[in-house]
């Protein structure tokens, strides 16, 4: 079940939201949800982009490594199967 939220948006953003909703024949809610999902995915890719670029780790492995580093900054012991 979806919950209602209140947002304050610039008029230019509201115009774009309306245009996208009409052009894509979908709801404003769907446009906003997809935009947030896209932003989230792009942000995660930037976080592990360097490790992926190196070509040694798969995206999931890079994410797991960053999670381990973030969760325990005092202990960096972990194994890699490269």
FENGI-V362773 format. One record per backbone hydrogen bond with DSSP energy under -0.5 kcal/mol. NH is the residue of the N-H (numbers start at 1). CO is the residue of the C=O. E is the energy in kcal/mol with one decimal. If there is no record, write none. Layout:
nh/co/e
NH/CO/E
NH/CO/E
This chain:
nh/co/e
9/7/-0.5
14/10/-2.0
15/11/-2.2
16/12/-2.0
17/13/-2.8
18/14/-2.5
19/15/-2.5
20/16/-2.9
21/17/-2.4
22/18/-2.3
23/19/-3.0
24/20/-2.6
25/21/-0.5
25/22/-0.6
26/21/-2.1
31/27/-1.9
32/28/-2.5
33/29/-2.8
34/30/-2.6
35/31/-2.2
36/32/-2.3
37/33/-2.4
38/34/-2.5
39/35/-2.6
40/36/-2.6
41/37/-2.5
42/38/-2.7
43/39/-2.3
44/40/-2.1
45/41/-2.2
46/42/-1.9
47/43/-1.6
48/44/-1.5
49/45/-0.6
49/46/-0.5
52/48/-2.0
53/49/-2.7
54/50/-1.6
55/52/-1.5
56/51/-0.6
57/51/-0.8
62/58/-2.7
63/59/-2.6
64/60/-2.3
65/61/-2.4
66/62/-2.5
67/63/-2.2
68/64/-2.3
69/65/-2.4
70/66/-2.7
71/67/-2.6
72/68/-1.5
75/72/-0.7
76/74/-0.5
78/76/-0.6
82/80/-1.0
